[in-house]
Amino acid sequence: MFARPFLVLTASALALAGCSVGPDYRPSSASDLGVPDAYSVAAPPAPQVDLTRWWAQFDDPLLGELVETATRDNLDVGQAVARLRQARESLVQARGSLLPSLSASGGYSRRQNLVGGTNTVQLPDGTIIETGAGSSDNFSIGGDASYQVDLFGGVRRSIEGASAGYEASAFDLASIRTAIQGEVARNYVLARAAQAQLANARLSLAIQDENLEIAGFRIQAGLVSSLDTEQARSQRAATAATIPSLEQSYAQSVARLGVLIGQAPGALRSRLEQPLPIPLGPQAIAVGIPADTLRQRPDVRAAERQLAAATAQVGVATAQLYPALSISGGLDTNATAISRIGDLVTGSLFAGLSQLIFDGGRTRSQVRAQEAATDAAFLAYRQTVLVALEDIENAIVALNTADARRAEITIQLDAANNSAILSRSQYRAGLTDFTTLNQTETTLLQARNSLTTAQSDRTTALIQLFGALGGGWDSTTLPGASASTTFRNGNG
């Protein structure tokens, strides 16, 4: 029978397919990538915190809810999930190339004699019969098998590349998720900062209304000129003019948050209208050593997998320079009755070996092109690592700077508040002029806003540091596309 020779030949071919041409991929060491032993900037000592869900460190339930919703429902995340599913199917297709291809066919035909004459029919045993006008049936069943033997590992290298590409897509998904998490947290901080500055402006506006009223009383009493009233009006108008721009900033942050969680821009307006303090988070977090970046940052791990995929493609291109062995065969049977379909079976078996002789250097050029692509992928990997280290150091500096500024501005605010209280008392008693009061009130408002900005900058720097360290995902597992993040026709 045909099946046994085909299986024997296929098994023999599998035994021959034992080598893979092209370079074997080996991960680069930290020194190969230019990773230093320590950061060039000092971070304050701090305990280890959970980077997987870093937003929980801010003790703000609404912030945590928004971050987790965006991680699941953001539309950029949905697109990354779709690309991951595509990469997974590419891997399935590549693995399928290692297996034989089987196909089957069947047919039936009927011949009808419409005019007189004879109809000749040959039976499977060789007997020929003739019939008059009438009809005849013919049944056929066939099967074909083919197998491309992976003698020099071209298919195995393509599977390596597809597997690395799938893993790179998974890490890209994690990178997008972590970036979205950081953007949600930053916009949340901007919204709370805008609310705090609005509260500062409205508090100052109330005090300035009171100052304007006092100035009016003193003018009526003949104690001061109308210059005090005009100065009070000017100061009040300047403060009131800041409110619309602050409201605009707040509205933009809220709208951005709505889009980031995959909803309409105004979806969160009612939930955020109640002012809350800017979340401050922990005083400091442990940053570890630079080598930790290689396993914690998803973008770094994606770049490493892209290098592995590019290396495998060199082997795929190199295999085209070597002989290719293919095996094919088929089975066919024909009968005039379905019950006799197995009486006569014919089969064929073919094995062919092909070798590239001349193609104008195209295949060798493809090998060199893939080698160049691998070199570029390695440089991109190094660049990603260095940028990651830069992000961490910049975040450390930003956090240290924000802490120092906040400490000094706190002292400034205390002094400005005391000066404003004294100036108001002295102005009411006629011991100072309105210009002095105006200056102290302006300084107080500026100090309040400066402290709000410093608190906002500190929290933003902390969020930046969490993201730079690769927080927001479980680095011990390969990210995958769950059912909850599968999008179809715009619906999650």
HUUR-V397299 format. One record per pair of residues at least 24 apart in sequence whose C-alpha atoms are under 8 Angstrom apart, sorted by the first residue. I is the first residue (numbers start at 1). GAP is how many residues later the second one is. D is the distance in Angstrom with one decimal. If there is no record, write none. Layout:
[[I & GAP & D] [I & GAP & D]]
This chain:
[[1 & 346 & 7.9] [2 & 327 & 8.0] [2 & 328 & 7.9] [2 & 329 & 7.4] [2 & 345 & 5.9] [2 & 346 & 7.2] [2 & 347 & 7.4] [6 & 323 & 7.3] [6 & 343 & 7.1] [9 & 318 & 7.9] [10 & 137 & 7.7] [10 & 317 & 7.4] [13 & 136 & 6.2] [13 & 138 & 7.6] [14 & 135 & 6.9] [14 & 136 & 7.7] [14 & 137 & 7.8] [16 & 135 & 6.2] [17 & 132 & 6.9] [17 & 133 & 5.5] [17 & 134 & 4.0] [17 & 135 & 6.3] [17 & 136 & 7.1] [18 & 133 & 6.8] [18 & 134 & 7.3] [18 & 135 & 7.6] [19 & 132 & 7.0] [19 & 133 & 5.4] [19 & 134 & 5.9] [20 & 131 & 7.9] [20 & 132 & 4.9] [20 & 133 & 3.9] [20 & 134 & 6.8] [20 & 136 & 7.3] [20 & 137 & 7.2] [20 & 295 & 7.3] [20 & 299 & 7.9] [21 & 131 & 5.8] [21 & 132 & 6.1] [21 & 133 & 7.4] [21 & 294 & 5.5] [21 & 297 & 6.5] [21 & 298 & 6.2] [22 & 290 & 7.5] [22 & 292 & 5.9] [22 & 293 & 3.9] [22 & 294 & 7.5] [22 & 296 & 6.1] [22 & 297 & 7.7] [23 & 288 & 6.8] [23 & 289 & 7.4] [23 & 291 & 7.2] [23 & 292 & 6.5] [24 & 287 & 7.5] [24 & 288 & 7.6] [25 & 283 & 6.1] [25 & 286 & 6.3] [25 & 287 & 7.3] [27 & 277 & 7.8] [30 & 261 & 6.5] [30 & 264 & 8.0] [33 & 349 & 5.3] [33 & 352 & 7.3] [34 & 348 & 7.5] [34 & 352 & 7.8] [35 & 255 & 6.6] [35 & 256 & 6.6] [35 & 350 & 7.7] [35 & 351 & 7.5] [36 & 254 & 6.6] [36 & 255 & 7.8] [37 & 252 & 6.9] [37 & 253 & 6.5] [37 & 254 & 7.4] [38 & 251 & 5.7] [38 & 252 & 6.0] [39 & 250 & 7.1] [39 & 251 & 6.5] [39 & 354 & 7.0] [40 & 353 & 7.5] [41 & 352 & 6.4] [41 & 355 & 7.4] [41 & 356 & 7.3] [42 & 354 & 7.8] [43 & 243 & 7.9] [43 & 244 & 7.5] [43 & 353 & 6.3] [43 & 357 & 7.8] [44 & 240 & 6.8] [45 & 239 & 7.5] [45 & 240 & 7.6] [45 & 241 & 6.6] [46 & 238 & 5.6] [46 & 239 & 5.1] [46 & 240 & 4.9] [47 & 237 & 8.0] [47 & 238 & 6.2] [47 & 239 & 5.6] [48 & 237 & 6.4] [48 & 238 & 5.2] [49 & 236 & 6.6] [49 & 237 & 7.3] [51 & 415 & 6.9] [51 & 419 & 7.5] [51 & 420 & 4.5] [51 & 421 & 6.1] [51 & 422 & 7.6] [52 & 419 & 5.4] [52 & 420 & 4.6] [52 & 421 & 4.8] [52 & 422 & 5.6] [53 & 418 & 7.2] [53 & 419 & 5.5] [53 & 420 & 7.3] [54 & 412 & 6.8] [54 & 417 & 6.4] [54 & 418 & 6.4] [55 & 130 & 8.0] [57 & 224 & 5.6] [57 & 225 & 6.5] [58 & 221 & 5.7] [58 & 222 & 6.2] [58 & 223 & 4.1] [58 & 224 & 7.0] [59 & 220 & 7.4] [59 & 222 & 7.2] [60 & 219 & 6.7] [63 & 122 & 6.8] [63 & 125 & 7.0] [66 & 118 & 7.2] [66 & 195 & 6.9] [67 & 114 & 5.4] [67 & 117 & 6.1] [67 & 118 & 7.0] [67 & 194 & 7.9] [68 & 113 & 7.8] [69 & 192 & 5.8] [70 & 110 & 6.9] [70 & 111 & 6.9] [70 & 114 & 7.6] [70 & 190 & 5.9] [70 & 191 & 4.1] [70 & 192 & 6.9] [71 & 106 & 5.6] [71 & 107 & 7.9] [71 & 109 & 7.0] [71 & 110 & 6.6] [71 & 190 & 7.8] [72 & 412 & 7.2] [72 & 413 & 6.1] [73 & 188 & 5.8] [73 & 189 & 5.5] [73 & 412 & 6.9] [73 & 419 & 7.2] [74 & 106 & 7.8] [74 & 185 & 7.8] [74 & 186 & 5.7] [74 & 187 & 5.0] [74 & 188 & 4.7] [75 & 185 & 7.8] [75 & 187 & 5.9] [76 & 100 & 7.4] [77 & 96 & 6.8] [77 & 99 & 6.3] [77 & 100 & 6.2] [77 & 408 & 8.0] [78 & 407 & 6.2] [78 & 408 & 6.7] [78 & 409 & 6.1] [80 & 89 & 7.7] [80 & 92 & 7.3] [80 & 93 & 5.3] [80 & 96 & 7.5] [81 & 92 & 6.6] [81 & 399 & 7.8] [81 & 400 & 5.6] [81 & 404 & 6.9] [81 & 405 & 6.8] [82 & 404 & 7.3] [82 & 405 & 7.7] [83 & 86 & 7.0] [84 & 82 & 6.6] [84 & 85 & 5.3] [84 & 86 & 6.0] [84 & 89 & 7.4] [84 & 396 & 7.7] [84 & 397 & 7.1] [85 & 396 & 7.2] [87 & 75 & 7.4] [87 & 78 & 6.7] [87 & 79 & 4.9] [87 & 82 & 6.9] [88 & 78 & 5.7] [90 & 72 & 6.5] [91 & 68 & 6.5] [91 & 71 & 5.0] [91 & 72 & 5.8] [91 & 75 & 7.0] [94 & 61 & 7.3] [94 & 64 & 6.5] [94 & 65 & 5.3] [94 & 68 & 6.9] [95 & 64 & 6.0] [97 & 58 & 6.7] [98 & 50 & 7.8] [98 & 51 & 7.9] [98 & 52 & 7.3] [98 & 57 & 6.7] [98 & 58 & 7.7] [99 & 48 & 7.0] [100 & 45 & 6.9] [100 & 46 & 5.7] [100 & 47 & 4.5] [100 & 48 & 7.3] [101 & 44 & 5.6] [101 & 45 & 5.2] [101 & 46 & 6.2] [102 & 41 & 7.4] [102 & 42 & 5.8] [102 & 43 & 4.5] [102 & 44 & 6.6] [103 & 40 & 5.7] [103 & 41 & 5.2] [103 & 42 & 6.4] [104 & 37 & 7.6] [104 & 38 & 5.7] [104 & 39 & 4.2] [104 & 40 & 6.2] [105 & 36 & 5.8] [105 & 37 & 5.1] [105 & 38 & 6.1] [106 & 33 & 7.7] [106 & 34 & 5.5] [106 & 35 & 4.3] [106 & 36 & 6.1] [107 & 32 & 5.9] [107 & 33 & 5.0] [107 & 34 & 6.4] [108 & 29 & 7.4] [108 & 30 & 5.6] [108 & 31 & 4.6] [108 & 32 & 6.3] [109 & 28 & 5.9] [109 & 29 & 5.2] [109 & 30 & 6.7] [110 & 25 & 6.9] [110 & 26 & 5.7] [110 & 27 & 4.5] [110 & 28 & 6.3] [111 & 24 & 5.3] [111 & 25 & 5.1] [111 & 26 & 6.4] [112 & 24 & 6.7] [123 & 212 & 7.7] [123 & 213 & 7.3] [124 & 211 & 6.8] [124 & 219 & 6.7] [124 & 220 & 6.5] [136 & 200 & 7.3] [137 & 199 & 5.2] [137 & 200 & 6.9] [138 & 196 & 6.9] [138 & 197 & 5.8] [138 & 198 & 4.5] [138 & 199 & 6.9] [139 & 195 & 5.6] [139 & 196 & 5.2] [139 & 197 & 5.9] [139 & 198 & 6.6] [139 & 199 & 6.4] [139 & 202 & 7.1] [140 & 192 & 7.3] [140 & 193 & 5.6] [140 & 194 & 4.4] [140 & 195 & 6.5] [140 & 201 & 7.4] [141 & 191 & 5.9] [141 & 192 & 5.5] [141 & 193 & 6.8] [141 & 200 & 7.9] [142 & 188 & 7.2] [142 & 189 & 5.3] [142 & 190 & 4.2] [142 & 191 & 6.4] [143 & 187 & 5.4] [143 & 188 & 5.0] [143 & 189 & 6.6] [144 & 184 & 7.4] [144 & 185 & 5.7] [144 & 186 & 4.2] [144 & 187 & 6.5] [145 & 183 & 5.4] [145 & 184 & 5.3] [145 & 185 & 6.2] [146 & 180 & 7.3] [146 & 181 & 5.5] [146 & 182 & 4.1] [146 & 183 & 6.5] [147 & 179 & 5.7] [147 & 180 & 5.1] [147 & 181 & 6.3] [148 & 176 & 7.6] [148 & 177 & 6.2] [148 & 178 & 4.5] [148 & 179 & 6.5] [149 & 175 & 7.1] [149 & 176 & 5.4] [149 & 177 & 5.8] [149 & 178 & 7.6] [150 & 174 & 7.7] [150 & 175 & 7.7] [151 & 172 & 7.8] [151 & 173 & 6.9] [151 & 174 & 7.2] [152 & 167 & 5.8] [152 & 170 & 7.1] [153 & 162 & 7.5] [153 & 163 & 7.6] [153 & 166 & 6.7] [154 & 161 & 6.2] [154 & 162 & 4.5] [154 & 163 & 7.5] [154 & 164 & 7.7] [154 & 165 & 5.0] [154 & 166 & 7.5] [155 & 161 & 7.0] [157 & 155 & 5.2] [157 & 156 & 6.7] [157 & 158 & 5.8] [157 & 159 & 5.6] [158 & 154 & 6.5] [158 & 155 & 6.6] [158 & 157 & 8.0] [158 & 158 & 6.0] [160 & 149 & 6.8] [160 & 152 & 6.0] [161 & 147 & 6.9] [161 & 148 & 4.0] [161 & 149 & 6.9] [161 & 150 & 7.7] [161 & 151 & 5.1] [161 & 152 & 6.3] [162 & 147 & 6.9] [163 & 146 & 7.7] [164 & 141 & 5.2] [164 & 142 & 6.6] [164 & 144 & 6.1] [164 & 145 & 5.1] [165 & 140 & 6.6] [165 & 141 & 6.3] [165 & 144 & 5.9] [167 & 135 & 7.3] [167 & 138 & 6.6] [167 & 311 & 7.3] [168 & 133 & 7.3] [168 & 134 & 4.3] [168 & 135 & 7.1] [168 & 136 & 7.9] [168 & 137 & 5.2] [168 & 138 & 6.1] [169 & 133 & 7.1] [170 & 132 & 7.8] [170 & 308 & 6.6] [170 & 309 & 5.2] [170 & 310 & 6.2] [171 & 127 & 5.1] [171 & 128 & 6.5] [171 & 130 & 6.5] [171 & 131 & 5.1] [171 & 307 & 7.3] [171 & 308 & 6.6] [172 & 126 & 6.8] [172 & 127 & 6.4] [172 & 130 & 6.1] [173 & 306 & 7.2] [174 & 124 & 6.0] [174 & 299 & 6.7] [174 & 305 & 6.4] [175 & 122 & 7.9] [175 & 123 & 5.4] [175 & 124 & 5.6] [177 & 295 & 7.6] [178 & 289 & 6.7] [178 & 292 & 7.6] [178 & 293 & 7.0] [178 & 294 & 5.3] [178 & 295 & 7.2] [179 & 288 & 7.3] [180 & 80 & 7.2] [181 & 291 & 7.3] [182 & 281 & 6.4] [182 & 282 & 7.1] [182 & 285 & 6.5] [184 & 73 & 6.1] [184 & 76 & 6.7] [185 & 278 & 7.2] [186 & 274 & 6.0] [186 & 277 & 7.3] [187 & 66 & 5.4] [187 & 67 & 7.5] [187 & 69 & 7.2] [187 & 70 & 6.5] [188 & 65 & 7.0] [188 & 66 & 7.6] [188 & 69 & 7.2] [189 & 89 & 6.1] [189 & 90 & 7.3] [189 & 267 & 6.3] [189 & 270 & 7.4] [189 & 271 & 7.3] [190 & 60 & 7.2] [190 & 63 & 6.4] [190 & 266 & 7.2] [191 & 58 & 7.5] [191 & 59 & 5.0] [191 & 60 & 7.8] [191 & 62 & 5.4] [191 & 63 & 6.5] [192 & 58 & 7.9] [192 & 83 & 6.9] [192 & 84 & 6.4] [192 & 85 & 6.4] [192 & 86 & 5.5] [193 & 84 & 8.0] [193 & 85 & 6.4] [193 & 259 & 6.3] [193 & 260 & 7.1] [193 & 263 & 6.3] [194 & 52 & 5.9] [194 & 53 & 7.3] [194 & 55 & 6.6] [194 & 56 & 5.4] [195 & 51 & 8.0] [195 & 55 & 6.9] [195 & 80 & 6.1] [195 & 81 & 8.0] [196 & 79 & 7.6] [196 & 81 & 7.4] [196 & 256 & 6.8] [197 & 49 & 7.3] [197 & 251 & 7.9] [197 & 252 & 5.9] [197 & 255 & 7.0] [198 & 45 & 6.3] [198 & 48 & 6.4] [198 & 49 & 7.4] [200 & 245 & 6.8] [200 & 248 & 6.7] [200 & 249 & 7.0] [201 & 38 & 6.4] [201 & 39 & 7.3] [201 & 41 & 7.5] [201 & 42 & 6.8] [201 & 244 & 7.3] [202 & 38 & 7.9] [204 & 35 & 7.5] [204 & 237 & 7.7] [204 & 241 & 6.7] [205 & 31 & 6.2] [205 & 34 & 6.5] [205 & 35 & 6.8] [208 & 24 & 6.9] [208 & 27 & 7.4] [208 & 28 & 5.8] [209 & 27 & 7.1] [214 & 214 & 7.4] [228 & 206 & 5.8] [228 & 207 & 7.8] [231 & 203 & 7.6] [231 & 204 & 7.6] [231 & 207 & 7.7] [232 & 202 & 8.0] [232 & 206 & 7.5] [235 & 203 & 7.3] [278 & 177 & 7.2] [278 & 178 & 6.7] [278 & 181 & 7.9] [279 & 180 & 6.9] [280 & 175 & 7.2] [280 & 178 & 7.5] [280 & 179 & 5.5] [281 & 178 & 6.9] [281 & 181 & 7.7] [287 & 182 & 7.1] [290 & 99 & 6.8] [293 & 92 & 7.5] [293 & 95 & 7.3] [293 & 96 & 7.4] [293 & 176 & 6.6] [293 & 177 & 7.4] [294 & 91 & 7.2] [295 & 180 & 7.0] [296 & 173 & 6.9] [296 & 174 & 5.2] [296 & 175 & 7.6] [296 & 179 & 5.7] [297 & 91 & 7.8] [297 & 171 & 7.6] [297 & 172 & 6.5] [297 & 173 & 4.2] [297 & 174 & 7.7] [297 & 178 & 7.9] [298 & 172 & 6.6] [298 & 177 & 7.7] [299 & 85 & 7.3] [300 & 81 & 6.9] [300 & 84 & 5.9] [300 & 85 & 5.9] [300 & 88 & 7.7] [303 & 74 & 7.5] [303 & 77 & 7.0] [303 & 78 & 5.0] [303 & 81 & 7.1] [304 & 74 & 7.9] [304 & 77 & 5.9] [306 & 71 & 6.7] [307 & 67 & 6.3] [307 & 70 & 5.0] [307 & 71 & 5.8] [307 & 74 & 7.2] [310 & 60 & 7.0] [310 & 63 & 6.5] [310 & 64 & 5.1] [310 & 67 & 7.0] [311 & 59 & 7.8] [311 & 60 & 7.5] [311 & 63 & 5.6] [313 & 57 & 6.4] [314 & 53 & 5.9] [314 & 56 & 5.2] [314 & 57 & 6.0] [314 & 60 & 7.9] [317 & 46 & 7.1] [317 & 49 & 6.3] [317 & 50 & 5.2] [317 & 53 & 7.5] [318 & 45 & 7.9] [318 & 46 & 7.6] [318 & 49 & 5.8] [320 & 36 & 7.7] [320 & 43 & 6.9] [321 & 34 & 7.6] [321 & 35 & 6.3] [321 & 42 & 7.0] [321 & 43 & 7.6] [322 & 33 & 6.4] [322 & 34 & 7.2] [323 & 30 & 6.6] [323 & 31 & 5.5] [323 & 32 & 4.4] [323 & 33 & 7.1] [324 & 29 & 5.6] [324 & 30 & 5.2] [324 & 31 & 6.4] [325 & 26 & 7.2] [325 & 27 & 5.7] [325 & 28 & 4.5] [325 & 29 & 6.5] [326 & 25 & 5.7] [326 & 26 & 5.3] [326 & 27 & 6.5] [327 & 24 & 4.4] [327 & 25 & 6.4] [388 & 80 & 6.5] [389 & 79 & 7.9] [391 & 74 & 7.7] [391 & 77 & 5.5] [392 & 73 & 6.0] [392 & 76 & 5.1] [392 & 77 & 6.5] [395 & 66 & 5.6] [395 & 67 & 7.2] [395 & 69 & 5.8] [395 & 70 & 4.9] [395 & 73 & 7.4] [396 & 65 & 7.7] [396 & 69 & 6.7] [398 & 60 & 7.5] [398 & 63 & 5.6] [399 & 58 & 7.9] [399 & 59 & 5.6] [399 & 62 & 5.1] [399 & 63 & 6.2] [402 & 52 & 5.9] [402 & 53 & 7.5] [402 & 55 & 6.1] [402 & 56 & 4.9] [402 & 59 & 7.7] [403 & 51 & 7.8] [403 & 55 & 6.5] [405 & 49 & 6.5] [406 & 45 & 6.3] [406 & 48 & 5.3] [406 & 49 & 6.6] [409 & 38 & 6.8] [409 & 41 & 6.9] [409 & 42 & 5.8] [409 & 45 & 7.9] [410 & 41 & 6.6] [412 & 35 & 6.5] [413 & 31 & 6.6] [413 & 34 & 5.1] [413 & 35 & 6.3] [413 & 38 & 7.6] [416 & 24 & 6.8] [416 & 27 & 6.4] [416 & 28 & 5.0] [416 & 31 & 7.1] [417 & 27 & 5.9] [420 & 24 & 6.9]]
